[in-house]
Amino acid sequence: MRSSVLDAQHTIYEGIISMAILPAVDGELSIMDDHEPIYVALGKGYVRLLPVVQKTKGVSEETKPIFIRQGVARMKNNELVILVE
């Protein structure tokens, strides 16, 4: 799925991922490819993104966790947009 992490100043991350783990206000939430459309309020914590596994490498490595104070995430049409503060 396509993913973007944005704050008021710039794009923090943009790329293709297989899974995102988000700090929702009521607990962690994992979102994978083709997840149903959803809006999620985010609380303080780390956004963790797992890029798509490369067939030549064989192993997917997590990107550096992104610390956020709060935000909102929207999953729609296999695109995850995360707006953070």
C-alpha positions in Angstrom: 0.0 0.0 0.0 1.1 3.6 -0.5 1.9 5.5 2.6 2.6 9.1 3.6 3.4 10.6 7.0 3.0 14.4 7.0 3.3 17.2 9.5 2.5 20.9 9.0 6.0 21.6 7.7 6.9 18.7 5.4 6.7 15.1 4.3 8.3 12.9 6.9 7.9 9.6 5.0 6.5 8.5 1.6 6.7 5.0 0.2 5.3 1.6 -0.3 4.7 -0.5 2.8 3.2 -3.8 3.7 2.1 -2.9 7.2 1.8 0.1 9.6 1.6 -0.1 13.4 -0.1 3.0 14.8 -0.5 4.4 18.3 -4.3 4.9 18.3 -5.7 6.7 21.3 -7.2 3.4 22.6 -4.2 1.1 21.8 -2.0 0.0 19.0 -3.5 -0.7 15.6 -2.0 -2.6 12.8 -3.0 -1.8 9.2 -2.1 -4.1 6.3 -2.7 -4.1 2.5 -6.3 -3.8 1.5 -7.6 -2.9 4.9 -11.1 -1.6 5.0 -11.5 2.2 4.9 -10.9 3.7 8.4 -10.1 7.0 10.1 -8.2 6.7 13.4 -7.3 9.3 16.0 -3.7 8.9 17.1 -2.1 9.5 20.5 1.4 9.9 21.8 3.7 7.1 20.6 5.6 5.7 17.7 4.4 5.1 14.1 6.2 2.0 12.8 6.2 1.2 9.1 7.3 -2.0 7.4 8.3 -1.6 3.8 7.4 -4.3 1.2 9.7 -7.3 1.2 12.1 -7.3 -1.7 12.3 -10.7 -3.3 16.1 -10.3 -3.7 16.7 -9.4 -0.1 14.1 -11.8 1.4 13.7 -9.8 4.7 11.7 -6.7 5.4 13.2 -4.2 7.8 11.2 -1.7 9.7 11.8 1.9 9.0 13.1 4.1 11.9 10.1 4.6 14.3 8.5 8.1 14.0 7.6 9.6 17.4 4.3 11.6 17.4 2.4 13.6 20.0 -1.0 13.2 18.2 -2.5 12.9 14.8 -5.0 11.2 12.6 -4.7 8.4 10.0 -6.9 7.6 7.0 -6.9 4.4 5.1 -8.8 4.5 1.8 -8.2 2.8 -1.6 -5.1 1.0 -0.3 -3.5 4.3 0.6 -2.6 5.3 4.2 -2.2 9.0 5.0 -1.0 9.9 8.4 -1.1 13.5 9.6 0.9 14.1 12.7 2.0 16.7 15.2 
